[in-house]
């Protein structure tokens, strides 16, 4: 993670350009407290960070507000609109919902 932040910072300095940092489920092997610490560190970074994770969902697929409420960042939920046909990708639509600002 530190390497990704450093590369992003160097790119900003060298090119006068800033790109969002995108993470795909970076917390899958974290303990509960480390996961919370990670999200709070990310929220303090002065860059646009996009994190895709299933960490805020319960086993039944509903939102786990106990994990979302303590965060200091904006949270969106992205999910497939149902029904869709697994064999026909043109039937898959994406819903994006603001959960927390």
Biopython code that builds the backbone (N, CA, C, O; Angstrom):
import numpy as np
from Bio.PDB.StructureBuilder import StructureBuilder

atoms = [
    (1, "UNK", "N", (0.822, -1.177, 0.000)),
    (1, "UNK", "CA", (0.000, 0.000, 0.000)),
    (1, "UNK", "C", (0.873, 1.251, 0.000)),
    (1, "UNK", "O", (0.612, 2.201, -0.738)),
    (2, "UNK", "N", (1.893, 1.244, 0.819)),
    (2, "UNK", "CA", (2.768, 2.420, 0.888)),
    (2, "UNK", "C", (3.428, 2.681, -0.464)),
    (2, "UNK", "O", (3.619, 3.833, -0.853)),
    (3, "UNK", "N", (3.774, 1.621, -1.171)),
    (3, "UNK", "CA", (4.385, 1.777, -2.496)),
    (3, "UNK", "C", (3.389, 2.426, -3.463)),
    (3, "UNK", "O", (3.763, 3.308, -4.235)),
    (4, "UNK", "N", (2.134, 1.997, -3.424)),
    (4, "UNK", "CA", (1.114, 2.598, -4.290)),
    (4, "UNK", "C", (0.944, 4.085, -3.998)),
    (4, "UNK", "O", (0.821, 4.890, -4.921)),
    (5, "UNK", "N", (0.936, 4.450, -2.726)),
    (5, "UNK", "CA", (0.805, 5.863, -2.359)),
    (5, "UNK", "C", (2.015, 6.656, -2.847)),
    (5, "UNK", "O", (1.872, 7.777, -3.334)),
    (6, "UNK", "N", (3.196, 6.077, -2.716)),
    (6, "UNK", "CA", (4.414, 6.762, -3.157)),
    (6, "UNK", "C", (4.438, 6.947, -4.668)),
    (6, "UNK", "O", (4.799, 8.022, -5.148)),
    (7, "UNK", "N", (4.064, 5.930, -5.419)),
    (7, "UNK", "CA", (4.024, 6.038, -6.879)),
    (7, "UNK", "C", (3.021, 7.114, -7.291)),
    (7, "UNK", "O", (3.295, 7.909, -8.190)),
    (8, "UNK", "N", (1.885, 7.138, -6.650)),
    (8, "UNK", "CA", (0.876, 8.147, -6.954)),
    (8, "UNK", "C", (1.405, 9.546, -6.674)),
    (8, "UNK", "O", (1.183, 10.464, -7.464)),
    (9, "UNK", "N", (2.099, 9.715, -5.562)),
    (9, "UNK", "CA", (2.666, 11.021, -5.202)),
    (9, "UNK", "C", (3.740, 11.441, -6.201)),
    (9, "UNK", "O", (3.784, 12.602, -6.608)),
    (10, "UNK", "N", (4.597, 10.519, -6.596)),
    (10, "UNK", "CA", (5.633, 10.835, -7.581)),
    (10, "UNK", "C", (5.031, 11.224, -8.928)),
    (10, "UNK", "O", (5.528, 12.130, -9.596)),
    (11, "UNK", "N", (3.964, 10.539, -9.322)),
    (11, "UNK", "CA", (3.290, 10.879, -10.573)),
    (11, "UNK", "C", (2.735, 12.296, -10.513)),
    (11, "UNK", "O", (2.821, 13.049, -11.483)),
    (12, "UNK", "N", (2.174, 12.646, -9.385)),
    (12, "UNK", "CA", (1.634, 13.998, -9.208)),
    (12, "UNK", "C", (2.741, 15.037, -9.321)),
    (12, "UNK", "O", (2.557, 16.070, -9.965)),
    (13, "UNK", "N", (3.880, 14.775, -8.705)),
    (13, "UNK", "CA", (5.006, 15.725, -8.724)),
    (13, "UNK", "C", (5.606, 15.822, -10.119)),
    (13, "UNK", "O", (5.844, 16.924, -10.614)),
    (14, "UNK", "N", (5.854, 14.677, -10.762)),
    (14, "UNK", "CA", (6.534, 14.651, -12.059)),
    (14, "UNK", "C", (5.669, 15.175, -13.199)),
    (14, "UNK", "O", (6.168, 15.863, -14.090)),
    (15, "UNK", "N", (4.391, 14.858, -13.178)),
    (15, "UNK", "CA", (3.538, 15.163, -14.333)),
    (15, "UNK", "C", (2.495, 16.236, -14.055)),
    (15, "UNK", "O", (1.701, 16.571, -14.934)),
    (16, "UNK", "N", (2.489, 16.774, -12.852)),
    (16, "UNK", "CA", (1.449, 17.737, -12.477)),
    (16, "UNK", "C", (0.054, 17.191, -12.779)),
    (16, "UNK", "O", (-0.840, 17.927, -13.196)),
    (17, "UNK", "N", (-0.110, 15.917, -12.565)),
    (17, "UNK", "CA", (-1.365, 15.261, -12.854)),
    (17, "UNK", "C", (-1.682, 14.313, -11.703)),
    (17, "UNK", "O", (-0.784, 13.683, -11.145)),
    (18, "UNK", "N", (-2.936, 14.216, -11.357)),
    (18, "UNK", "CA", (-3.332, 13.363, -10.244)),
    (18, "UNK", "C", (-4.367, 12.355, -10.726)),
    (18, "UNK", "O", (-5.355, 12.728, -11.358)),
    (19, "UNK", "N", (-4.144, 11.094, -10.431)),
    (19, "UNK", "CA", (-5.050, 10.032, -10.837)),
    (19, "UNK", "C", (-5.655, 9.392, -9.593)),
    (19, "UNK", "O", (-5.007, 9.341, -8.548)),
    (20, "UNK", "N", (-6.882, 8.906, -9.695)),
    (20, "UNK", "CA", (-7.465, 8.239, -8.519)),
    (20, "UNK", "C", (-6.748, 6.931, -8.238)),
    (20, "UNK", "O", (-6.260, 6.261, -9.148)),
    (21, "UNK", "N", (-6.695, 6.584, -6.972)),
    (21, "UNK", "CA", (-6.167, 5.285, -6.563)),
    (21, "UNK", "C", (-7.353, 4.331, -6.499)),
    (21, "UNK", "O", (-8.362, 4.632, -5.861)),
    (22, "UNK", "N", (-7.236, 3.190, -7.154)),
    (22, "UNK", "CA", (-8.336, 2.229, -7.197)),
    (22, "UNK", "C", (-7.857, 0.918, -6.578)),
    (22, "UNK", "O", (-6.846, 0.353, -6.994)),
    (23, "UNK", "N", (-8.595, 0.448, -5.583)),
    (23, "UNK", "CA", (-8.254, -0.788, -4.884)),
    (23, "UNK", "C", (-9.399, -1.780, -5.050)),
    (23, "UNK", "O", (-10.571, -1.408, -4.993)),
    (24, "UNK", "N", (-9.050, -3.032, -5.254)),
    (24, "UNK", "CA", (-10.053, -4.081, -5.371)),
    (24, "UNK", "C", (-9.929, -5.008, -4.171)),
    (24, "UNK", "O", (-9.010, -5.823, -4.096)),
    (25, "UNK", "N", (-10.862, -4.877, -3.234)),
    (25, "UNK", "CA", (-10.916, -5.711, -2.026)),
    (25, "UNK", "C", (-9.572, -5.815, -1.318)),
    (25, "UNK", "O", (-9.078, -6.924, -1.114)),
    (26, "UNK", "N", (-8.965, -4.691, -0.937)),
    (26, "UNK", "CA", (-7.649, -4.750, -0.306)),
    (26, "UNK", "C", (-7.681, -5.258, 1.125)),
    (26, "UNK", "O", (-6.628, -5.509, 1.711)),
    (27, "UNK", "N", (-8.866, -5.414, 1.696)),
    (27, "UNK", "CA", (-8.955, -5.750, 3.112)),
    (27, "UNK", "C", (-9.342, -7.195, 3.381)),
    (27, "UNK", "O", (-9.635, -7.549, 4.523)),
    (28, "UNK", "N", (-9.348, -8.024, 2.369)),
    (28, "UNK", "CA", (-9.859, -9.384, 2.534)),
    (28, "UNK", "C", (-9.114, -10.201, 3.588)),
    (28, "UNK", "O", (-9.700, -11.103, 4.187)),
    (29, "UNK", "N", (-7.845, -9.909, 3.825)),
    (29, "UNK", "CA", (-7.094, -10.686, 4.814)),
    (29, "UNK", "C", (-6.872, -9.916, 6.121)),
    (29, "UNK", "O", (-6.120, -10.370, 6.984)),
    (30, "UNK", "N", (-7.514, -8.767, 6.270)),
    (30, "UNK", "CA", (-7.339, -7.947, 7.473)),
    (30, "UNK", "C", (-8.243, -8.433, 8.598)),
    (30, "UNK", "O", (-9.330, -8.960, 8.358)),
    (31, "UNK", "N", (-7.769, -8.244, 9.847)),
    (31, "UNK", "CA", (-8.634, -8.440, 11.000)),
    (31, "UNK", "C", (-9.593, -7.255, 11.063)),
    (31, "UNK", "O", (-9.366, -6.246, 10.395)),
    (32, "UNK", "N", (-10.643, -7.357, 11.841)),
    (32, "UNK", "CA", (-11.687, -6.333, 11.895)),
    (32, "UNK", "C", (-11.131, -4.944, 12.225)),
    (32, "UNK", "O", (-11.474, -3.973, 11.551)),
    (33, "UNK", "N", (-10.282, -4.835, 13.247)),
    (33, "UNK", "CA", (-9.741, -3.523, 13.635)),
    (33, "UNK", "C", (-8.808, -2.965, 12.564)),
    (33, "UNK", "O", (-8.833, -1.765, 12.291)),
    (34, "UNK", "N", (-7.992, -3.813, 11.957)),
    (34, "UNK", "CA", (-7.090, -3.353, 10.898)),
    (34, "UNK", "C", (-7.880, -2.853, 9.694)),
    (34, "UNK", "O", (-7.478, -1.893, 9.037)),
    (35, "UNK", "N", (-8.991, -3.497, 9.409)),
    (35, "UNK", "CA", (-9.839, -3.079, 8.309)),
    (35, "UNK", "C", (-10.380, -1.670, 8.578)),
    (35, "UNK", "O", (-10.350, -0.817, 7.690)),
    (36, "UNK", "N", (-10.863, -1.428, 9.773)),
    (36, "UNK", "CA", (-11.367, -0.108, 10.155)),
    (36, "UNK", "C", (-10.257, 0.934, 10.085)),
    (36, "UNK", "O", (-10.470, 2.039, 9.588)),
    (37, "UNK", "N", (-9.072, 0.583, 10.583)),
    (37, "UNK", "CA", (-7.913, 1.498, 10.524)),
    (37, "UNK", "C", (-7.566, 1.832, 9.078)),
    (37, "UNK", "O", (-7.263, 2.982, 8.760)),
    (38, "UNK", "N", (-7.608, 0.837, 8.208)),
    (38, "UNK", "CA", (-7.296, 1.048, 6.797)),
    (38, "UNK", "C", (-8.228, 2.088, 6.190)),
    (38, "UNK", "O", (-7.772, 3.032, 5.545)),
    (39, "UNK", "N", (-9.539, 1.917, 6.396)),
    (39, "UNK", "CA", (-10.497, 2.851, 5.808)),
    (39, "UNK", "C", (-10.329, 4.262, 6.373)),
    (39, "UNK", "O", (-10.502, 5.241, 5.648)),
    (40, "UNK", "N", (-9.998, 4.372, 7.642)),
    (40, "UNK", "CA", (-9.788, 5.696, 8.226)),
    (40, "UNK", "C", (-8.512, 6.348, 7.701)),
    (40, "UNK", "O", (-8.482, 7.564, 7.518)),
    (41, "UNK", "N", (-7.465, 5.573, 7.456)),
    (41, "UNK", "CA", (-6.243, 6.120, 6.850)),
    (41, "UNK", "C", (-6.536, 6.601, 5.438)),
    (41, "UNK", "O", (-6.118, 7.694, 5.054)),
    (42, "UNK", "N", (-7.246, 5.802, 4.670)),
    (42, "UNK", "CA", (-7.596, 6.168, 3.302)),
    (42, "UNK", "C", (-8.413, 7.452, 3.280)),
    (42, "UNK", "O", (-8.212, 8.299, 2.409)),
    (43, "UNK", "N", (-9.328, 7.605, 4.224)),
    (43, "UNK", "CA", (-10.184, 8.797, 4.229)),
    (43, "UNK", "C", (-9.396, 10.065, 4.524)),
    (43, "UNK", "O", (-9.856, 11.159, 4.198)),
    (44, "UNK", "N", (-8.208, 9.946, 5.137)),
    (44, "UNK", "CA", (-7.368, 11.111, 5.430)),
    (44, "UNK", "C", (-6.446, 11.492, 4.279)),
    (44, "UNK", "O", (-5.840, 12.563, 4.310)),
    (45, "UNK", "N", (-6.329, 10.647, 3.271)),
    (45, "UNK", "CA", (-5.458, 10.933, 2.132)),
    (45, "UNK", "C", (-6.126, 11.966, 1.245)),
    (45, "UNK", "O", (-7.325, 11.884, 0.980)),
    (46, "UNK", "N", (-5.366, 12.921, 0.796)),
    (46, "UNK", "CA", (-5.918, 14.015, -0.016)),
    (46, "UNK", "C", (-5.947, 13.653, -1.497)),
    (46, "UNK", "O", (-5.642, 14.489, -2.349)),
    (47, "UNK", "N", (-6.302, 12.443, -1.798)),
    (47, "UNK", "CA", (-6.428, 11.962, -3.167)),
    (47, "UNK", "C", (-7.762, 11.261, -3.298)),
    (47, "UNK", "O", (-8.360, 10.831, -2.312)),
    (48, "UNK", "N", (-8.211, 11.156, -4.525)),
    (48, "UNK", "CA", (-9.434, 10.403, -4.761)),
    (48, "UNK", "C", (-9.092, 8.922, -4.700)),
    (48, "UNK", "O", (-8.258, 8.443, -5.468)),
    (49, "UNK", "N", (-9.731, 8.195, -3.793)),
    (49, "UNK", "CA", (-9.511, 6.758, -3.645)),
    (49, "UNK", "C", (-10.834, 6.041, -3.878)),
    (49, "UNK", "O", (-11.866, 6.407, -3.315)),
    (50, "UNK", "N", (-10.784, 5.034, -4.702)),
    (50, "UNK", "CA", (-11.964, 4.222, -4.984)),
    (50, "UNK", "C", (-11.641, 2.806, -4.531)),
    (50, "UNK", "O", (-10.664, 2.207, -4.979)),
    (51, "UNK", "N", (-12.463, 2.283, -3.645)),
    (51, "UNK", "CA", (-12.217, 0.960, -3.080)),
    (51, "UNK", "C", (-13.425, 0.077, -3.353)),
    (51, "UNK", "O", (-14.547, 0.421, -2.984)),
    (52, "UNK", "N", (-13.196, -1.056, -3.998)),
    (52, "UNK", "CA", (-14.248, -2.034, -4.225)),
    (52, "UNK", "C", (-14.072, -3.135, -3.194)),
    (52, "UNK", "O", (-13.027, -3.784, -3.145)),
    (53, "UNK", "N", (-15.091, -3.347, -2.371)),
    (53, "UNK", "CA", (-14.979, -4.345, -1.316)),
    (53, "UNK", "C", (-16.355, -4.907, -0.976)),
    (53, "UNK", "O", (-17.377, -4.252, -1.178)),
    (54, "UNK", "N", (-16.360, -6.113, -0.465)),
    (54, "UNK", "CA", (-17.593, -6.714, 0.039)),
    (54, "UNK", "C", (-17.641, -6.629, 1.557)),
    (54, "UNK", "O", (-18.526, -7.213, 2.183)),
    (55, "UNK", "N", (-16.705, -5.911, 2.149)),
    (55, "UNK", "CA", (-16.572, -5.854, 3.603)),
    (55, "UNK", "C", (-17.778, -5.256, 4.313)),
    (55, "UNK", "O", (-17.982, -5.522, 5.498)),
    (56, "UNK", "N", (-18.574, -4.463, 3.626)),
    (56, "UNK", "CA", (-19.700, -3.795, 4.269)),
    (56, "UNK", "C", (-21.009, -4.556, 4.097)),
    (56, "UNK", "O", (-22.081, -4.032, 4.397)),
    (57, "UNK", "N", (-20.918, -5.787, 3.616)),
    (57, "UNK", "CA", (-22.115, -6.598, 3.426)),
    (57, "UNK", "C", (-22.170, -7.729, 4.444)),
    (57, "UNK", "O", (-21.146, -8.289, 4.834)),
    (58, "UNK", "N", (-23.384, -8.049, 4.863)),
    (58, "UNK", "CA", (-23.574, -9.217, 5.727)),
    (58, "UNK", "C", (-23.565, -10.461, 4.845)),
    (58, "UNK", "O", (-23.509, -10.355, 3.620)),
    (59, "UNK", "N", (-23.618, -11.624, 5.457)),
    (59, "UNK", "CA", (-23.647, -12.866, 4.688)),
    (59, "UNK", "C", (-24.887, -12.959, 3.798)),
    (59, "UNK", "O", (-24.868, -13.648, 2.778)),
    (60, "UNK", "N", (-25.958, -12.272, 4.177)),
    (60, "UNK", "CA", (-27.198, -12.292, 3.390)),
    (60, "UNK", "C", (-27.197, -11.233, 2.293)),
    (60, "UNK", "O", (-28.135, -11.178, 1.497)),
    (61, "UNK", "N", (-26.159, -10.388, 2.232)),
    (61, "UNK", "CA", (-26.054, -9.394, 1.174)),
    (61, "UNK", "C", (-26.598, -8.022, 1.518)),
    (61, "UNK", "O", (-26.585, -7.128, 0.671)),
    (62, "UNK", "N", (-27.078, -7.832, 2.747)),
    (62, "UNK", "CA", (-27.556, -6.508, 3.149)),
    (62, "UNK", "C", (-26.384, -5.699, 3.712)),
    (62, "UNK", "O", (-25.348, -6.257, 4.074)),
    (63, "UNK", "N", (-26.565, -4.374, 3.779)),
    (63, "UNK", "CA", (-25.494, -3.510, 4.280)),
    (63, "UNK", "C", (-25.305, -3.688, 5.777)),
    (63, "UNK", "O", (-26.276, -3.828, 6.520)),
    (64, "UNK", "N", (-24.051, -3.682, 6.216)),
    (64, "UNK", "CA", (-23.713, -3.780, 7.632)),
    (64, "UNK", "C", (-23.395, -2.370, 8.137)),
    (64, "UNK", "O", (-22.252, -1.918, 8.071)),
    (65, "UNK", "N", (-24.418, -1.689, 8.637)),
    (65, "UNK", "CA", (-24.255, -0.301, 9.075)),
    (65, "UNK", "C", (-23.307, -0.156, 10.260)),
    (65, "UNK", "O", (-22.757, 0.925, 10.474)),
    (66, "UNK", "N", (-23.104, -1.218, 11.032)),
    (66, "UNK", "CA", (-22.154, -1.152, 12.143)),
    (66, "UNK", "C", (-20.730, -0.909, 11.640)),
    (66, "UNK", "O", (-19.918, -0.312, 12.345)),
    (67, "UNK", "N", (-20.428, -1.367, 10.433)),
    (67, "UNK", "CA", (-19.106, -1.148, 9.845)),
    (67, "UNK", "C", (-19.047, 0.173, 9.083)),
    (67, "UNK", "O", (-17.977, 0.771, 8.966)),
    (68, "UNK", "N", (-20.168, 0.628, 8.572)),
    (68, "UNK", "CA", (-20.203, 1.841, 7.750)),
    (68, "UNK", "C", (-20.246, 3.101, 8.604)),
    (68, "UNK", "O", (-19.566, 4.080, 8.293)),
    (69, "UNK", "N", (-21.028, 3.092, 9.669)),
    (69, "UNK", "CA", (-21.239, 4.299, 10.477)),
    (69, "UNK", "C", (-19.960, 4.958, 11.000)),
    (69, "UNK", "O", (-19.879, 6.186, 10.983)),
    (70, "UNK", "N", (-18.959, 4.206, 11.464)),
    (70, "UNK", "CA", (-17.763, 4.864, 12.004)),
    (70, "UNK", "C", (-16.839, 5.489, 10.943)),
    (70, "UNK", "O", (-15.912, 6.216, 11.299)),
    (71, "UNK", "N", (-17.070, 5.223, 9.674)),
    (71, "UNK", "CA", (-16.172, 5.698, 8.619)),
    (71, "UNK", "C", (-16.325, 7.199, 8.372)),
    (71, "UNK", "O", (-17.411, 7.761, 8.517)),
    (72, "UNK", "N", (-15.214, 7.833, 7.997)),
    (72, "UNK", "CA", (-15.199, 9.265, 7.685)),
    (72, "UNK", "C", (-15.068, 9.490, 6.188)),
    (72, "UNK", "O", (-14.353, 10.398, 5.764)),
    (73, "UNK", "N", (-15.737, 8.690, 5.387)),
    (73, "UNK", "CA", (-15.629, 8.820, 3.936)),
    (73, "UNK", "C", (-16.993, 8.563, 3.295)),
    (73, "UNK", "O", (-17.922, 8.074, 3.939)),
    (74, "UNK", "N", (-17.084, 8.901, 2.029)),
    (74, "UNK", "CA", (-18.311, 8.656, 1.288)),
    (74, "UNK", "C", (-18.360, 7.185, 0.878)),
    (74, "UNK", "O", (-17.356, 6.617, 0.448)),
    (75, "UNK", "N", (-19.526, 6.583, 1.013)),
    (75, "UNK", "CA", (-19.698, 5.174, 0.681)),
    (75, "UNK", "C", (-20.854, 5.043, -0.317)),
    (75, "UNK", "O", (-21.948, 5.563, -0.098)),
    (76, "UNK", "N", (-20.583, 4.343, -1.408)),
    (76, "UNK", "CA", (-21.604, 4.013, -2.398)),
    (76, "UNK", "C", (-21.752, 2.508, -2.452)),
    (76, "UNK", "O", (-20.817, 1.766, -2.151)),
    (77, "UNK", "N", (-22.925, 2.069, -2.836)),
    (77, "UNK", "CA", (-23.125, 0.647, -3.075)),
    (77, "UNK", "C", (-23.337, 0.444, -4.567)),
    (77, "UNK", "O", (-24.168, 1.111, -5.182)),
    (78, "UNK", "N", (-22.581, -0.478, -5.139)),
    (78, "UNK", "CA", (-22.727, -0.831, -6.541)),
    (78, "UNK", "C", (-23.203, -2.287, -6.594)),
    (78, "UNK", "O", (-22.593, -3.176, -5.999)),
    (79, "UNK", "N", (-24.288, -2.506, -7.308)),
    (79, "UNK", "CA", (-24.811, -3.869, -7.408)),
    (79, "UNK", "C", (-25.503, -4.074, -8.749)),
    (79, "UNK", "O", (-25.923, -3.124, -9.410)),
    (80, "UNK", "N", (-25.605, -5.324, -9.123)),
    (80, "UNK", "CA", (-26.292, -5.672, -10.368)),
    (80, "UNK", "C", (-27.792, -5.551, -10.164)),
    (80, "UNK", "O", (-28.334, -5.975, -9.143)),
    (81, "UNK", "N", (-28.452, -4.966, -11.151)),
    (81, "UNK", "CA", (-29.907, -4.899, -11.124)),
    (81, "UNK", "C", (-30.451, -6.275, -11.480)),
    (81, "UNK", "O", (-30.028, -6.880, -12.465)),
    (82, "UNK", "N", (-31.371, -6.758, -10.694)),
    (82, "UNK", "CA", (-31.953, -8.075, -10.934)),
    (82, "UNK", "C", (-33.331, -7.919, -11.559)),
    (82, "UNK", "O", (-34.003, -6.928, -11.274)),
    (83, "UNK", "N", (-33.772, -8.811, -12.365)),
    (83, "UNK", "CA", (-33.105, -10.018, -12.837)),
    (83, "UNK", "C", (-32.179, -9.715, -14.020)),
    (83, "UNK", "O", (-32.289, -8.668, -14.658)),
    (84, "UNK", "N", (-31.278, -10.637, -14.294)),
    (84, "UNK", "CA", (-30.419, -10.564, -15.467)),
    (84, "UNK", "C", (-30.121, -11.978, -15.938)),
    (84, "UNK", "O", (-30.301, -12.950, -15.204)),
    (85, "UNK", "N", (-29.664, -12.070, -17.173)),
    (85, "UNK", "CA", (-29.354, -13.364, -17.775)),
    (85, "UNK", "C", (-27.840, -13.552, -17.752)),
    (85, "UNK", "O", (-27.115, -12.789, -18.391)),
    (86, "UNK", "N", (-27.355, -14.553, -17.027)),
    (86, "UNK", "CA", (-25.915, -14.819, -16.941)),
    (86, "UNK", "C", (-25.281, -15.074, -18.301)),
    (86, "UNK", "O", (-24.088, -14.835, -18.487)),
    (87, "UNK", "N", (-26.062, -15.552, -19.238)),
    (87, "UNK", "CA", (-25.542, -15.902, -20.553)),
    (87, "UNK", "C", (-25.550, -14.719, -21.528)),
    (87, "UNK", "O", (-24.967, -14.804, -22.609)),
    (88, "UNK", "N", (-26.206, -13.622, -21.150)),
    (88, "UNK", "CA", (-26.316, -12.460, -22.026)),
    (88, "UNK", "C", (-25.880, -11.209, -21.265)),
    (88, "UNK", "O", (-26.665, -10.625, -20.518)),
    (89, "UNK", "N", (-24.628, -10.804, -21.460)),
    (89, "UNK", "CA", (-24.076, -9.666, -20.716)),
    (89, "UNK", "C", (-24.820, -8.365, -20.976)),
    (89, "UNK", "O", (-24.757, -7.452, -20.152)),
    (90, "UNK", "N", (-25.516, -8.257, -22.089)),
    (90, "UNK", "CA", (-26.250, -7.026, -22.387)),
    (90, "UNK", "C", (-27.436, -6.829, -21.444)),
    (90, "UNK", "O", (-28.006, -5.739, -21.394)),
    (91, "UNK", "N", (-27.812, -7.859, -20.703)),
    (91, "UNK", "CA", (-28.943, -7.735, -19.769)),
    (91, "UNK", "C", (-28.492, -7.251, -18.389)),
    (91, "UNK", "O", (-29.333, -6.969, -17.536)),
    (92, "UNK", "N", (-27.198, -7.151, -18.159)),
    (92, "UNK", "CA", (-26.696, -6.751, -16.845)),
    (92, "UNK", "C", (-26.630, -5.228, -16.765)),
    (92, "UNK", "O", (-25.934, -4.575, -17.542)),
    (93, "UNK", "N", (-27.367, -4.687, -15.813)),
    (93, "UNK", "CA", (-27.366, -3.252, -15.538)),
    (93, "UNK", "C", (-26.803, -3.043, -14.134)),
    (93, "UNK", "O", (-26.959, -3.901, -13.265)),
    (94, "UNK", "N", (-26.148, -1.900, -13.914)),
    (94, "UNK", "CA", (-25.538, -1.614, -12.625)),
    (94, "UNK", "C", (-26.290, -0.494, -11.920)),
    (94, "UNK", "O", (-26.585, 0.539, -12.521)),
    (95, "UNK", "N", (-26.598, -0.702, -10.654)),
    (95, "UNK", "CA", (-27.204, 0.334, -9.813)),
    (95, "UNK", "C", (-26.151, 0.856, -8.852)),
    (95, "UNK", "O", (-25.443, 0.074, -8.218)),
    (96, "UNK", "N", (-26.044, 2.164, -8.739)),
    (96, "UNK", "CA", (-25.132, 2.787, -7.788)),
    (96, "UNK", "C", (-25.956, 3.665, -6.868)),
    (96, "UNK", "O", (-26.681, 4.553, -7.317)),
    (97, "UNK", "N", (-25.834, 3.407, -5.569)),
    (97, "UNK", "CA", (-26.635, 4.098, -4.563)),
    (97, "UNK", "C", (-25.723, 4.740, -3.518)),
    (97, "UNK", "O", (-24.812, 4.094, -3.000)),
    (98, "UNK", "N", (-25.973, 6.006, -3.213)),
    (98, "UNK", "CA", (-25.226, 6.676, -2.151)),
    (98, "UNK", "C", (-25.683, 6.107, -0.813)),
    (98, "UNK", "O", (-26.876, 6.120, -0.513)),
    (99, "UNK", "N", (-24.745, 5.606, -0.003)),
    (99, "UNK", "CA", (-25.053, 5.030, 1.294)),
    (99, "UNK", "C", (-24.747, 6.040, 2.393)),
    (99, "UNK", "O", (-25.524, 6.205, 3.334)),
    (100, "UNK", "N", (-23.595, 6.721, 2.263)),
    (100, "UNK", "CA", (-23.173, 7.664, 3.310)),
    (100, "UNK", "C", (-22.304, 8.746, 2.673)),
    (100, "UNK", "O", (-21.435, 8.470, 1.846)),
    (101, "UNK", "N", (-22.571, 9.997, 3.090)),
    (101, "UNK", "CA", (-21.726, 11.111, 2.624)),
    (101, "UNK", "C", (-20.769, 11.525, 3.697)),
    (101, "UNK", "O", (-19.976, 12.445, 3.496)),
]
sb = StructureBuilder()
sb.init_structure("model")
sb.init_model(0)
sb.init_chain("A")
sb.init_seg("    ")
for serial, (resi, resn, name, xyz) in enumerate(atoms, 1):
    if name == "N":
        sb.init_residue(resn, " ", resi, " ")
    sb.init_atom(name, np.array(xyz, "f"), 0.0, 1.0, " ", f" {name:<3s}", serial, name[0])
structure = sb.get_structure()
